Amino acid sequence: MEHAVDPGVSARWRVTPGPVLGDRPAGTWAARRDGVPLVVKFFDDATYPDWRYPVRVADALHALGWPTPRLADEPIPAATGTWALFHHLPGRPRPRQQPGERRHRGRLLAELHASAAATGITVQRNGFADPASVVSDPALDRWLRAYERIDPSSAVPLRRCREAAVAWFAAHPHPDAPRSVIHSDFTPWNLLFDGDRLTGLLDFEGTHLTFQVADFALSWRGYQDDVLLGYDEVRPLSDLEWHLIRPCYWAWMFIDLTSTPPGHSSVSWQLAHLHKHSPLLDRKAGPAPRFA
């Protein structure tokens, strides 16, 4: 990970680097060229070996009218990754507690999925897999067994969650549900607005091909039911999709988990989100199992 913009990169692009953007210590910076705001990103090879995939998805959606990040100059390869320069997107996120924010976001997500399907992108991104493959991965089973020896109280809910997901996909091996590339982090802070107009859709770093309802993992987060209601107003979900939401959500808990040795990273996010409750999904798909 780079902690400052390489001076040679700045000179080649003729940009003046600004402050770090976002809540990460490195990786994204504000910049200017001839007074025009831009964004510099560094994609390290270890974390983003397939960084061109999200750029392709964002470009395809931009062609369909979505305000997505676009390259402003030719990327520059480096020893451990690639530097990329993007056009700045204006606007500000809406307050998370603004009335109607979640329902409106759900409607937007349904519209985005219609466009995502229209891109025609059907190739899976390197390093990503469908939810059933994520939870059935033998490496995940080994990881959980090792983690059980380190922290049994935290490992038990994760193990039960994984088993529930495996069982669901075993009973429904080929769900006939809409698939497309998804955004993967359709959250308030990744949506920029100028008044009521959407001016920016940020952060395609986790985009990949999967069931469209898998996009609820980080937009609904297990409890923001108005997101589901808003989505259903634009694209009514089938009975199968209502039942598919939870298994996809459970599988999301384990994405990239095995990339770090057991005990070397926190699972607090996973544990907190396994305890979220959705009255709406209880009505649509039955009560959720308890993993504690």
Buried (B, 14 or more C-beta within 10 A) or exposed (E): EBEEBBEEBBEBBEBBBBEBBEEEEBBBBBBBBEEEEBBBBBBBEEBBBBBBBBBBBBBBBBEEEBBBBEBBBEBBEBEEBBBBBBBBBEBEBBEEEEEEBBBBBBBBBBBBBBBBBEBEBEEBBEBBBBBBEBBBBEEBBEBBEBBBEEEEEBBBBBBBBBBBBBEBBEEBEEBEBBBBBBBBBBBBEBBBBEEEEBBBBBBBBBBBBBBBBBBBBBBBBBBBBBBBBBBBEBBEBBEEBBBBBBBBBBBBBBBEBBEEEBEEEEBEEBBEBBEEEBEBBEEBBEEBEEBE
